[in-house]
Amino acid sequence: MNNYDFITLPVADGTEMDAYLAFPEGEGSFPAIILLQEAFGVNQHIRNIAERLCQEGYAVIAPDLFHRTAKRIEIDYNDFPAAMPHYQAITKDNLAADLKAAFAWLQEQKNIKPDKIGSVGFCLGGRVSFVANTVLPLAAAVSYYGGGLDTLASEAVHMHAPHLFFWGGKDTHIPPEKIDTIINAVKAAGKDYINTVISYADHGFHCDERGSYHPLAAKEAWATTLAFFANRLQA
């Protein structure tokens, strides 16, 4: 039986942040993954992803990135305007502080492999997973349809780990030129990456609670994600 629960972490700016944990049962030392939410909170879908990763042998922590404006808020997928005040309140410095708090907590756990920590995020979290890879000494990072990643192109030189990117070819929110901007920056920085555009998928294709859910794309991207993590965090 695995362990699932929320904990509260101190953040360097004096705030407190809740985070959802999914830890494997038993003795041993586990690789870990920082799981980054969509713009809708650490909701049932994100908690489900945490538990799926846990079943693969990872200790998972999913920090509540909206904690400065609302504690553990969960927003309906059809009500994006309700997410905007929380989304817009996020800053890069605050995200860095939150990520460092989650990473530091993992480092303190005796059953975590300190050099085998990765990140994965979806939508908003896809962008934050890239930020994590620039501010933390990760071993692997994954971004699903990370909106706004083109604005972080100058940060590519700071990447620590190989990065796996997923995009939907039908995603009008993230046109090809924005994908090119971030990928070309990663390439120019000489960093390792895998760039995957799934032509038949839209934004949010991995989430089975969204209208844009694409079961085949989700299944194929997930299999690739698990292989990517296994090769870098479990090897």
Secondary structure, DSSP 4 states (H G I P E B T S, - for coil): --EEEEEEEE-TTS-EEEEEEEE--SSS-EEEEEEE-BTTBS-HHHHHHHHHHHHTT-EEEEE-TTTTTSSS----TT-HHHHHHHHHH--HHHHHHHHHHHHHHHHH-TTEEEEEEEEEEETHHHHHHHHHHHHS--SEEEEES-TTGGGGGGGGGG--S-EEEEEETT-TTS-HHHHHHHHHHHHHTT--EEEEEETT--TTTT-TTSTT--HHHHHHHHHHHHHHHIIIII-
